[in-house]
Amino acid sequence: MPSLISVDNPAAPPDPARLREKEARLFAILAAMERAIVAYSGGTDSAYLAWAAQRVLGDNAVAVTADSASIPESHKRDAEAFAQRFGIRHEYIETREFDNPDYVRNAPDRCFHCKDELFACLEEVGRERAIANVIYGVNVDDLSDYRPGQNAAKLHQVRAPLAEAGLRKSEIRELSRLASLPTWDRPASACLSSRIPYGTPVTPETVKIVEQGEEALRALGFRQFRVRYHDELARIEIARDEMEKALTLEMAIRLAAIFKPLGFHYVTLDLEGYRQGSLNETLGLKKQG
């Protein structure tokens, strides 16, 4: 297995002894909980947390995935396959954030309303099953990011064991790699609603359009990308190391053929490439999504 070069920070791999110390700290935090519900999206962080919780708590840990239109179906399938592969107890729960006008209006605090709904649902599951701890996959790096969902976590007393253990994103990737978790190098991915500019209402219909566009990009072989929805215009962000493939006349024709039938009148390629939180740039906010 190759040594890690972090996709978040291309620095040298973390110190192995320090990594194991932090992992032991994480395991101790989880063991003290005895039972836990893991908010599980299937991304690198939540997958590692779900794996760690299963390893420490066994079936006393249950990973729960939101069944929401804002989560791509492919991500749900990947999350389910990962849970099955590693023997993680896994369930879905329906969330109804799209019924909330404060979510649909898509103000900069949209993520708060999404996580508020998710954590309220998980709290209810915990009450029904006498499970006191709900946990989620925020890491140390996320604490300095603009993430309104963290306010919802505080409101619902949801814990972040990865951050409590002092784990950074690159360290979670390395520990995942050492554990042979296929999610170790998974590209970062926020929910589909994060592709809609603030102030433009988010609906199940608009996020479905984004999902179809992104699945088409994945089918073309791109790995890291976003489809930003600007009403009649699709702004496609492709990772810089994949831009050469995107910047051809043949690909331009293929992209237009994909996105115009989805309802876009104009199809553009962002020349700055993929970057997290590009929709926050107009607000002067830190990266997210």
C-alpha positions in Angstrom: 0.0 0.0 0.0 1.5 3.4 -0.9 2.6 5.9 1.8 0.2 8.7 2.4 0.5 12.1 0.7 -2.5 13.9 2.0 -4.9 15.2 -0.5 -5.6 18.1 1.9 -2.1 19.0 2.7 0.8 17.5 0.7 3.2 17.4 3.6 5.2 14.5 5.0 3.1 11.8 6.7 2.3 12.3 10.4 4.6 10.8 13.0 3.5 7.1 13.5 4.0 7.1 17.3 2.0 10.3 17.6 -0.7 8.9 15.4 -1.1 5.8 17.5 -1.2 7.9 20.7 -4.1 9.9 19.3 -5.9 6.8 18.1 -5.6 5.2 21.5 -7.0 8.4 23.0 -10.0 8.2 20.5 -10.6 4.5 21.5 -10.6 5.5 25.2 -13.1 8.3 24.6 -15.4 5.8 22.7 -15.0 3.1 25.3 -16.1 5.5 28.1 -19.4 6.1 26.2 -20.4 2.4 26.3 -23.1 3.0 23.6 -23.2 5.5 20.8 -25.0 6.7 17.7 -22.7 7.8 14.9 -23.9 10.4 12.4 -22.5 8.6 9.4 -22.3 10.1 5.9 -19.7 7.7 4.5 -17.0 10.3 4.0 -13.4 9.9 5.3 -14.1 11.3 8.8 -17.4 9.7 9.6 -16.3 6.4 8.0 -13.2 6.3 10.2 -15.3 7.2 13.3 -17.9 4.5 12.5 -15.1 2.0 12.1 -13.4 3.0 15.3 -16.8 2.9 17.2 -17.5 -0.5 15.9 -14.1 -1.8 16.8 -14.4 -0.4 20.4 -18.1 -0.8 21.1 -19.2 -3.5 18.6 -23.0 -3.6 18.2 -23.3 -1.0 20.9 -22.4 1.5 18.2 -24.9 2.2 15.4 -24.0 4.3 12.4 -27.0 6.2 11.1 -27.2 7.8 7.6 -29.6 10.6 6.8 -32.0 9.6 4.0 -32.2 13.0 2.4 -32.4 14.4 -1.1 -29.3 16.5 -0.3 -27.2 13.3 0.0 -26.3 11.8 -3.4 -27.6 8.2 -3.9 -24.1 7.1 -4.8 -22.8 8.3 -1.4 -25.6 6.4 0.3 -24.6 3.2 -1.6 -21.0 3.7 -0.8 -21.8 4.3 2.9 -23.8 1.1 3.0 -21.2 -1.0 1.3 -18.5 0.3 3.7 -20.6 -0.6 6.7 -21.3 -4.1 5.4 -17.7 -4.7 4.6 -16.5 -3.8 8.1 -19.4 -5.3 10.1 -20.7 -1.9 11.2 -24.3 -1.8 12.4 -25.9 0.6 10.0 -29.3 2.2 9.6 -31.0 5.0 7.7 -33.2 7.7 9.2 -35.5 10.0 7.2 -34.8 13.7 7.7 -37.1 16.5 6.6 -35.0 19.6 6.4 -36.7 20.5 3.1 -39.9 21.0 5.1 -38.2 23.8 7.0 -38.6 27.3 5.3 -35.4 28.4 7.1 -33.5 25.7 5.3 -35.1 26.2 2.0 -34.4 29.9 1.9 -30.7 29.1 1.9 -29.2 31.8 4.0 -25.6 31.4 5.1 -26.7 29.5 8.2 -28.4 26.8 6.0 -26.1 24.1 7.4 -27.3 24.8 11.0 -30.9 23.9 10.0 -29.8 20.8 8.3 -27.7 19.5 11.2 -30.4 20.7 13.7 -32.9 18.4 11.9 -30.4 15.5 11.8 -29.3 15.8 15.4 -32.9 16.2 16.6 -33.8 12.9 14.8 -30.8 11.1 16.2 -31.6 12.4 19.7 -35.1 10.8 19.3 -33.5 7.5 18.3 -31.2 7.8 21.3 -34.1 8.4 23.7 -36.0 5.4 22.3 -33.1 3.1 22.7 -31.5 4.5 25.9 -28.4 5.6 24.0 -27.0 8.8 25.6 -24.3 9.6 23.2 -24.7 11.0 19.6 -21.3 11.6 17.9 -20.2 13.0 14.6 -17.0 13.3 12.5 -15.8 16.8 13.0 -12.0 17.0 13.2 -9.6 19.6 14.6 -9.2 21.3 11.2 -13.0 21.8 10.9 -13.0 23.8 14.1 -11.5 26.8 12.4 -13.8 26.5 9.3 -17.1 28.3 8.8 -19.5 25.4 9.7 -22.8 26.5 11.2 -23.6 22.9 11.8 -21.2 22.9 14.7 -23.6 25.3 16.5 -26.4 22.7 16.0 -24.0 20.1 17.5 -23.5 22.2 20.6 -27.3 22.8 20.9 -28.0 19.1 20.9 -24.8 18.2 22.9 -23.5 16.0 20.1 -19.8 15.1 20.7 -16.9 15.1 18.2 -14.5 12.4 19.4 -12.1 12.9 16.5 -11.6 16.6 17.5 -11.5 15.6 21.2 -8.7 13.2 20.4 -6.8 16.0 18.6 -7.0 14.4 15.2 -6.5 16.5 12.1 -7.8 15.5 8.6 -4.4 14.3 7.3 -4.0 12.1 10.4 -7.5 10.6 9.9 -6.6 9.8 6.3 -3.3 8.2 7.4 -5.0 6.1 10.2 -7.6 5.1 7.7 -5.0 4.0 5.2 -3.2 2.0 7.9 -6.5 0.3 8.7 -7.0 -0.5 5.0 -10.2 1.6 4.9 -11.0 2.4 1.2 -12.2 5.9 2.3 -8.7 7.1 3.3 -8.2 9.1 0.1 -11.9 9.8 -0.7 -12.3 13.4 -2.0 -14.0 15.8 0.4 -17.7 16.2 -0.4 -20.3 18.3 1.3 -24.1 17.9 0.8 -25.6 18.8 -2.6 -27.3 21.9 -1.2 -23.9 23.4 -0.7 -23.8 23.7 -4.6 -26.6 26.3 -4.5 -25.6 30.0 -4.0 -26.9 31.6 -0.8 -30.2 33.3 -1.4 -31.3 30.9 -4.1 -33.9 28.5 -2.6 -32.8 24.9 -2.3 -35.4 22.3 -3.3 -35.3 18.5 -3.9 -35.6 19.4 -7.6 -32.5 21.6 -7.8 -30.3 19.3 -5.8 -31.4 16.4 -8.0 -30.2 18.4 -11.1 -26.8 18.9 -9.4 -26.6 15.3 -8.5 -27.3 14.2 -12.1 -24.6 16.6 -13.3 -22.0 15.4 -10.8 -22.7 11.7 -11.5 -22.2 12.4 -15.2 -18.8 14.0 -14.4 -17.9 11.0 -12.3 -18.8 8.8 -15.3 -16.4 10.8 -17.4 -13.6 9.8 -15.1 -13.2 13.0 -13.1 -12.5 12.6 -9.4 -12.7 15.9 -7.7 -15.3 18.4 -8.9 -18.4 20.4 -8.1 -21.4 21.6 -10.1 -22.4 25.0 -8.9 -26.0 25.9 -9.7 -26.6 29.4 -10.8 -30.1 29.3 -12.2 -29.7 29.1 -16.0 -25.9 28.7 -15.7 -23.9 25.6 -14.6 -20.4 26.5 -13.2 -18.3 23.4 -13.2 -15.2 23.2 -11.0 -12.6 20.6 -11.8 -9.5 19.9 -9.7 -6.5 21.6 -11.2 -4.6 18.4 -11.7 -7.6 17.2 -13.9 -8.1 20.5 -15.8 -6.0 19.4 -18.8 -8.6 16.7 -19.5 -11.4 19.2 -19.1 -9.9 21.9 -21.3 -10.5 20.3 -24.7 -13.0 21.0 -27.5 -14.2 17.4 -27.3 -14.9 17.7 -23.6 -16.6 21.0 -24.0 -19.0 19.5 -26.5 -19.6 16.5 -24.1 -20.3 18.8 -21.1 -22.7 20.9 -23.1 -24.5 17.8 -24.2 -24.8 16.7 -20.6 -25.8 19.9 -18.8 -28.1 21.6 -21.3 -30.7 18.7 -21.1 -30.7 19.2 -17.4 -32.2 22.7 -17.9 -29.1 24.9 -18.0 -28.9 27.5 -20.8 -25.2 28.1 -20.3 -22.4 25.7 -19.3 -19.2 27.1 -18.0 -15.9 25.7 -16.7 -14.4 27.7 -13.8 -10.8 28.5 -14.7 -9.7 28.6 -11.0 -10.6 25.0 -10.7 -12.2 23.1 -7.8 -11.9 24.7 -4.4 -13.9 24.2 -1.2 -16.3 26.9 -0.4 -16.2 28.9 -3.6 -19.8 30.0 -2.9 -18.6 31.5 0.4 -16.1 33.8 -1.4 -18.8 36.4 -2.0 -19.6 36.5 1.7 -16.0 36.7 2.9 -16.5 33.4 4.7 -14.2 30.5 5.2 -14.4 27.3 3.2 -17.2 24.9 3.4 -18.6 22.5 0.7 
